[in-house]
Amino acid sequence: MLDIYVCEDHAMQRQAIAQIIEHTLLIEEPDMRLVLETGDPHVLLETVTNSQNTGVYFLDIDLGSDINGMKLAQKIRLADPRGFIIFITAHSELGFMTFQYRVEAMDFILKDNPAELKVKIRECLFHALELYTLQTNRTHKVCTIETGGRKISVDYEDILFFETSGNIHKVILHAKDRQIEFSGAIKELADTLGDPFVRCHRSFLVNKHNIAETDVKNRIIRFANGETCLMSTRLGKGL
């Protein structure tokens, strides 16, 4: 999942940018979320420093602060080297500064055309998601699932287990920070995913790397986040 941040000191303009983003997320449901909209670059930096997710950053250049948008982008690069930075400004003449500051900006959007602003923000969001998915696939094993007309990629290392849903022909993916229901079957997933996923019960497929404890007596598997799943006697021996 990608986290989205907006830093714009003009309240009405910040609200307009955030509304475009929220509308895009609501209608098209990409695997992204708006985490923060602020006029204070220091607040954004504090939030990013404490986050482990890759971000998409919409930044004004003139922030009315001791840190301008270019310097903010430099500091973001240190905390989030893979992040995607987009500048939104009324000052077209400042575009050359993105090269001077070497912040590798994805785009430079002008505020003077509201219709174009909406289109460009949407394009940047989906281009960032496309690049992020490609980067992730190269560096990590990922499980890509389809649900509700969208594709969601989850790193193997973030998956705790899969569980057969109470809804017919559905499976629930239990990740460290969320649950996702999608069409599928445990047997098919076991055959497709392979190591490190192990069938421990007819209704459960677990990531053995994320198991915190196995209670053989009560046939229960526990994970670090407190979730549990069942373990059958027969399949538990294989685990």
JOUR-V413269 format. One line per field, one symbol per residue. ss: DSSP state (H for helix, E for strand, C for the rest). psi: psi as a letter, one per 40 degrees, with the letter a starting at -180 (. if undefined). burial: # if it has 24 or more other ideal C-beta (glycine too) atoms within 12 Angstrom, else .. Layout:
ss = ???
psi = ???
burial = ???
//
This chain:
ss = CEEEEEECCCHHHHHHHHHHHHHHHHHHCCCEEEEEEECCHHHHHHHHHCCCCCEEEEECCCCCCCCCHHHHHHHHHHHCCCCEEEEEECCHHHCCHHHHCCCCCCEEEECCCHHHHHHHHHHHHHHHHHHHHHHHHHHCCEEEEEECCEEEEEEHHHEEEEEECCCCCEEEEEECCCEEEEECCHHHHHHHHCCCEEEEECCEEEEHHHEEEEECCCCEEEECCCCEEECCHHHHHHC
psi = ihhhihhhehdddddddddddddddddefigiihdhhiehdddddddddeieiiihhhhidhefiehidddddddddddgdeihhhhhiegdeeddddddefefidihhieegddddddddddddddddddddddddddihihhihhfeihhhhideehdiihhiehhfiihhhideihhhihaiddddddddahfhhheideihihdeehdihgddefhhiideeiiiihidddddd.
burial = #########...##..##.###.##....############..##.##..#.###########...###########.##.########....#..##..#.#.#######.....#..###.###.##..##..#.....####.#....#####.#######......######..####.#.#..##..#...#####.######.##.........#.#...#####...##..#
//
